[in-house]
């Protein structure tokens, strides 16, 4: 079963949090968790912001469609 958008973003946030909490151990293993965590957090924030904008557009489109449809009924 595929994850929903919210589940995917939540998972990415959990991974980012894990990297932050375990950065010392990950660094010893050769993984720069601080840098990667910052990159991922920025991506997460961009995705969340873009999604909010997209949802706003959907709402506007829905309202505009209702206006168009109601205008067509009167003719």
Helices and strands as residue ranges (DSSP letters): H 5-21, H 23-28, H 33-73
